[in-house]
Amino acid sequence: MELKQSTRVLGGKNPRPHWDRFNRLQTSAELVLGDARPPKGVFRFKSWTEFNEWKMNCRTRAESQKKAIS
């Protein structure tokens, strides 16, 4: 009578899929940073000064939201 060899699995559980880990990272970053990220999308500016004003408005808006949360 021959013994049937069984498959041996070494190590722990299989790691989560990459996208699950990425989504968890994004969620935790959002909790830490708040809404400090620039809005998504494509923005067109006529000049660099207009861009700099927009960027400063985004930063001040994000800082004021952080202060309101904490």
C-alpha positions as CSV (number, residue, x, y, z in Angstrom):
1,M,0.0,0.0,0.0
2,E,1.5,3.3,-1.1
3,L,1.2,6.4,1.1
4,K,-0.2,9.4,-0.7
5,Q,1.9,12.5,-0.2
6,S,-0.1,15.6,0.8
7,T,0.7,19.1,-0.1
8,R,2.5,21.1,2.6
9,V,1.9,24.8,2.9
10,L,4.6,26.8,4.6
11,G,4.0,30.3,6.1
12,G,1.0,32.1,7.3
13,K,-2.1,33.2,5.5
14,N,-2.0,34.6,2.0
15,P,-1.4,38.3,2.1
16,R,-4.2,40.6,1.0
17,P,-4.4,41.5,-2.6
18,H,-2.5,44.6,-3.6
19,W,-5.6,46.7,-4.2
20,D,-7.0,46.0,-0.8
21,R,-3.8,47.1,0.8
22,F,-3.6,50.2,-1.4
23,N,-7.2,51.2,-0.6
24,R,-6.4,50.8,3.1
25,L,-3.4,53.0,2.8
26,Q,-5.4,55.7,0.9
27,T,-8.0,55.6,3.6
28,S,-5.5,56.0,6.4
29,A,-3.7,58.8,4.5
30,E,-7.0,60.7,4.1
31,L,-7.6,60.5,7.8
32,V,-4.2,61.8,8.6
33,L,-4.0,64.5,5.9
34,G,-7.6,65.5,5.8
35,D,-8.4,67.1,2.5
36,A,-4.9,68.5,2.1
37,R,-4.6,67.0,-1.4
38,P,-5.3,69.2,-4.4
39,P,-8.6,68.4,-6.1
40,K,-8.6,65.8,-8.9
41,G,-8.9,66.9,-12.5
42,V,-7.3,68.9,-15.1
43,F,-6.9,72.6,-14.5
44,R,-5.8,75.2,-17.1
45,F,-4.4,78.5,-16.1
46,K,-3.6,81.5,-18.3
47,S,-0.5,82.5,-16.3
48,W,1.8,81.3,-13.5
49,T,0.5,83.9,-11.2
50,E,-3.1,82.6,-11.6
51,F,-1.8,79.1,-10.8
52,N,0.1,80.3,-7.7
53,E,-3.0,82.0,-6.4
54,W,-5.1,78.9,-6.9
55,K,-2.5,76.8,-5.2
56,M,-2.3,79.1,-2.2
57,N,-6.1,79.1,-1.9
58,C,-6.1,75.3,-1.9
59,R,-3.5,75.3,0.8
60,T,-5.2,77.8,3.0
61,R,-8.5,76.0,2.6
62,A,-6.9,72.7,3.6
63,E,-5.2,74.3,6.7
64,S,-8.4,75.9,7.8
65,Q,-10.2,72.6,7.6
66,K,-7.5,70.9,9.6
67,K,-7.8,73.5,12.4
68,A,-11.6,73.0,12.4
69,I,-11.3,69.2,12.8
70,S,-8.7,69.3,15.6
